[in-house]
Amino acid sequence: MKNNQQKEDYKKISELESTGDFKVLRKLNPPKHYNPPDETDTKLAIYLDLETTGLNYKENEIIEIGLIPFEYSVDGRIFKVHDAFNQFQEPLDPIPDEITKITGITNNMVRGRQIDKESVKNIVEPASIIIAHNANFDRKFAEIFLNIFANKPWACSMTQIEWAEEEFDSLKLEYLGMKSGFFYEAHRASNDCYAGIELLSLQLPKSRQLALNILLKNARQSTFRIWAEGAPFDLKDLLKLRGYKWSDGNDGQPKSWYKDIPEDSLDSELLYLRSEIFQKDVDIPKIKFDAFDRFSSRI
């Protein structure tokens, strides 16, 4: 009976969308399998999401963790999705009102709760990679919480897929989901993880590649951070337009404009700096890193 109703619903949706006047979103019901098991060798990934009391990893605290392990192949196909792990943790200070408004997490919900670190360790240990939507945020908090996260390679579903090239206008997870045809209850850890896995399972609209395949390719690349130390002040807008960011030197890094680029773009970027910015052959400081350090406070 349920299958017949579902078929009827899909028929109505198809009729609506065929008019060109409607776009229907489906509620995300996470599947246990995206592809049936075959003879393909698989690895284990973990999609992670954290809710915290603020944005500063040195001062704020984790109040919720979501972890969902899933099996994948090197070509980006997703197979079995394992059970979600989701726990609250009471912070030392009360949860700010603005955080409660965003996440729906109240002080009553976390009172007396502690995340089971041993359980987290057992889940994370067999994983080949950790994935988060904004890994630059999550990794720093996660490594402070438990050292095992520092020993794993990380990937970011927000920044390591060129969503703009795939005709997405925002990097927000909720928007990416809606543009891909589904909705869910956002800003809760395990819900965000399920949404992230769903996105990674999809074939992207322009490249026609699986999202996870693109993410894995980018995660495997080495990255160079190059520093335009001593760049002329009047050329700062050029650097900004090219994607350079300013470091004020407070974190022990050079006080300078810098940019992270993939290894295969290094030579062309150094040539640009020498010819357009410095206009002479200068030694340009750079450091190399990969998925084991990318997004961490060590970089």
N, C-alpha and C positions, 0 to 999 in steps of 0.2 A: 504493500500500500504506500509505504514511504517512498519507495523508488519511483512509483507512478506519479506521485505528487511532485517529486523532484524533477522528473522529466517534463511535467507540465509547467513547472516554474521556469525551467530553463528555456522552454519554448516561448513563454511569454516575454522573458528577458530578451531573447533573440529578436522577437518581433518588435519590441520597443526600441532596441538599439539599431535595428535596420532602418528606422525612420530617420536616423541622424540627429534626432532632437533629444535623445536621452543617453545617459551612460549609467549603468546600474552597477553598484558595488556589492560584492558578496562579503558576508562576514567570514573572517578567517577561521576555519576549522582545521587545525594542524593535523596533517596525516601522519601515520606511523611510518610509512614508506613513501618515498617519491619515485623510486624505481624498484622493480622487483629484483631480488638477489639473483646474481648470475655468477659466472666464474671470475669476474673482475676482482683484482686485489683492491682492498679498501683500507683506508686509514681512518683514524678518529679525530674529528675536530670538535671544539667546544665553542658554542656561541655564548658570549657572556654579556650581561648587562648589570650595571650597578646603579642604585639610587643613593644619593648622598645628601648631606646637610648643606652642601655648597660646592663651589667650583674649585676651591683651593685645596689641593691634595695634602699640603703641609699642615693645614688647620682644620679642615672639615673631615667628616667621618662617613663611613658606609652605613646606611640604614636598611638596605635590602640588596640581596644578591640573587641573580638568576643565572643558572648554568644549564645549557641543554647540549649534551653530546650528540653528535650525528656522524654517520659513516659516509665517506665520500671517496671517489676515485680521483686519480691524478688529472683526469680530463674534465673534472668539475661536476660530475653527476653525483647527486645525493641519493643515498640508499636509506638505510634504517635511521629513524630519529628516536633516540632513547628518551627515557622519562626525564622530566624537568626537575631540577633541584632549585628550590626557592625558599629562602629564609630571611627573617627580619633580624635586626640588631639594634638594641637600645644605645643611642649615643650618650656621651658624657653630658652634653648640653641639650636642652630641648630643641626639637625640630622647628626651624623658623617657619612662620606662617606662609611665606611665599613658596617654600618647598612643599608644604602640605597642599597648597593650591595647585601646584604643578603635578604632584605625584598621587595625591589623595591619601598619603601615608600620614597618620596622626601619631601623637605621642602615646596614646592608648594602645595602638596597634603594635608598637615596638616594646612596650614596657615589659621588662624582665626577660626579653628575648636576647639570645646570643647565637651568632652563626657558628655552626659546628665545623671548626677548622679541619678536624681529622676527616670528616666526610668530604669537604671541599678538596682536600689533598688527594684523597682516593679517586675522586672523579677526574681531577686534572692530570694526575700522574701519567695515564696511558695516552694522553692526547698528543697529536703531532703538531697541532697549531691551535691558537686561541684567536677567535674572531670577535670583534666588537664594532658597534656603529659609533664611531668617534673613539678609536683606541687611544688616541693621544690623551684623552680624559681618563678612560677606564683603567688603562694599564698602570698608571702612576698610583692610583688608589689601591689597585689589586696587589701590587708588589709590596706596598707598605703592610697590607693586611696579611699576606702569606708569601713567603719567599719563593715558593715553587713557581709562581707566575713569572719571576725574573729569569727562570731557566728555560722558558718556552718561547718559540717564535710567535709573533703576533701579526695579525692582518686587520685592516680597517675597511669595513664595507662602505663607509662614508666617503673616504678620500682616495681609496685605491681602485675605484671604478670610476671611469670618466662619465658620470651621470649626465653632464651637460651635453656631451657628444651623442648621448642616447636620447636626447630631447626631453630631459627632466629639468625643471626650472629651479628645483630646491634639493638640498641634501638631507632634509629632515626625513626621518624614517617613516613617520605617519604619512607625509606627502608622497613619498616613493611608493608606499603601499597603495594609496588611493589611486595614484596615476597608473598603477599596475592592476587595478581592478578589485582591490579588497580593502576592508577596514577592520580595525581591532581596537581594543581598549589600550590606549597608549600610556607611556610613562609608568608602567609597572614592569618589573624586571623580566619575568618569564614571558609575558605577553610580547615585549619588545624582542626577545630572543626568537620566539616563534615567527614573528613578522620578518626578522632579519633572515632566518633560514628560508622562509618562503620566497623572499626576494632573490636570494642566491640560487634558488632552484630554477629561476625563470630564464628563458631565452630573451636577450635584450633586443629592443625593437629595431635598432639600426645595424649594429654589428652582427646580429643573429647568433651571437655566441652566448653560452651559458654564463650568467653573472659570476658564479663561483670560479669558473675556469679563468676568467679575466682577473679576478681577485688573486687567485693562486699564482698566476704568472707574474703579477706585479709584486706580490709579497716575496717571491723568490729572488727578485732582482736586488743587487746591492745598490745603495744610495750614497751619494756624496753630498756633504754639506760644504758649500764654498762660501768664503768670507771675502767681501769686497772692502777689505780694510784700507782706509785712506782714500776712499773714493771721493771725488770732488763734491762738495756740498750742493752745488748748483745742478748736479745730475741725479739727485736723490729721487726726483719724480720719475725719471727714466727707469731707475732700479725698481721703484715701487710698481710701476706699470708692468714690469717684467716678472713680478711675483716675489721680489725680495722683501724680507721682513727686517725690522730693526731690533737689534739686541742692545739693551742698555748696559750690559756687562755685569749686572748684579748677580747673575748666577754663575760667575766664574768664566763665562764665555767672552770672546772679544766684544768690545763696544763697536759694533759695525753692522752694516747691512749683510744679510746672509740669505742663502736659498738652498733648498734640498732638491737635488735632481737625480734621476736614474743614471746608472753608470753609462748607458749608451748615449747619453746627452752631454757627458762631461766635456769632451773636447770642443764641441761647438759653443758651450757656455763659456769656457775659458777664453776661447777666441773672441767672443763678444766682449767680454770684460776688457781684454787687452787692446782691442781695436776701437771700441766705442766709448768705454768709460775711462780707462787709464791712458789710452793712446800711446802705449809703449809696452815693451816686453817686461812684465813684472812677475815676481813669484807670488802666486795666489794661494793663501792657506786653505787647506781642505782636510776633511776627515771622512773616512769610509765606514759605513755601518750597514747592517742587514736586519732581518726580521727578529733576530735575537735581542737587539737593542733598540730598534725603531720604536718610537712612541714612548720610550722610557725617560725617566729623569736623568739618565746617564748621558743623554744626547742633548 
